[in-house]
């Protein structure tokens, strides 16, 4: 897809210009969702932003940034809403 290629190239050029290591678009997505998780954004909101089909998928990918208590709370919420 041309747009994805253009975005990838622009990001590569920008990183080089700023003297930063190469960053992939996927890296930006991961950082964004990790920051949402650390900020306590509700799991279902993060799931929707990620485009994941289930809250479990979001948890499986981003649970490393949640504290143990937050993980337990998110799992309890998922169970309560029938996830």
C-alpha positions in Angstrom: 0.0 0.0 0.0 1.5 3.3 -1.0 0.3 5.3 2.1 1.9 2.8 4.5 5.2 2.9 2.5 5.1 6.7 2.6 4.5 6.8 6.4 7.3 4.2 6.9 9.7 6.2 4.8 8.8 9.5 6.5 9.3 8.0 9.9 12.7 6.5 8.9 13.9 9.9 7.5 12.7 11.7 10.6 14.5 9.3 13.0 17.7 9.7 10.9 17.4 13.5 10.9 17.0 13.5 14.7 19.7 11.0 15.3 17.4 8.5 16.8 17.3 4.8 16.3 14.9 3.6 13.6 11.3 3.3 14.9 8.6 1.3 13.2 5.0 2.3 13.0 4.2 -0.8 15.1 6.5 0.5 17.8 4.5 3.7 18.0 1.3 1.7 18.3 2.8 -0.5 21.1 4.1 2.6 23.0 0.7 4.3 22.7 -1.3 1.4 24.0 1.3 0.7 26.8 1.0 4.4 27.9 -2.8 4.0 27.9 -2.6 0.9 30.1 -0.2 2.6 32.5 -2.5 5.6 32.7 -5.3 3.4 33.8 -7.4 3.8 30.7 -10.2 1.2 30.8 -9.4 -2.1 29.1 -12.4 -1.9 26.7 -11.2 1.5 25.5 -7.7 0.2 24.8 -9.2 -2.8 23.1 -11.3 -0.6 20.8 -8.3 1.6 20.0 -6.2 -1.4 19.2 -8.8 -3.0 17.1 -8.5 -6.2 19.0 -11.4 -8.6 18.8 -11.3 -9.4 22.5 -10.2 -7.8 25.8 -8.2 -11.0 26.4 -6.0 -10.3 23.3 -5.3 -6.7 24.6 -4.4 -8.1 28.0 -2.2 -10.8 26.6 -0.2 -8.2 24.6 -0.1 -5.3 27.2 -0.4 -7.0 30.6 3.4 -6.5 31.2 2.7 -2.8 31.7 -0.1 -3.3 34.2 0.5 -3.8 37.9 -0.7 -7.0 39.3 -3.7 -5.3 40.9 -4.6 -3.6 37.7 -4.4 -7.0 35.9 -6.6 -8.6 38.4 -9.1 -5.8 38.2 -9.1 -5.9 34.4 -9.7 -9.7 34.4 -12.5 -9.3 36.9 -14.1 -6.7 34.7 -13.7 -8.8 31.6 -15.4 -11.7 33.3 -18.2 -9.5 34.6 -19.0 -8.2 31.2 -18.9 -11.6 29.6 -15.6 -11.3 27.9 
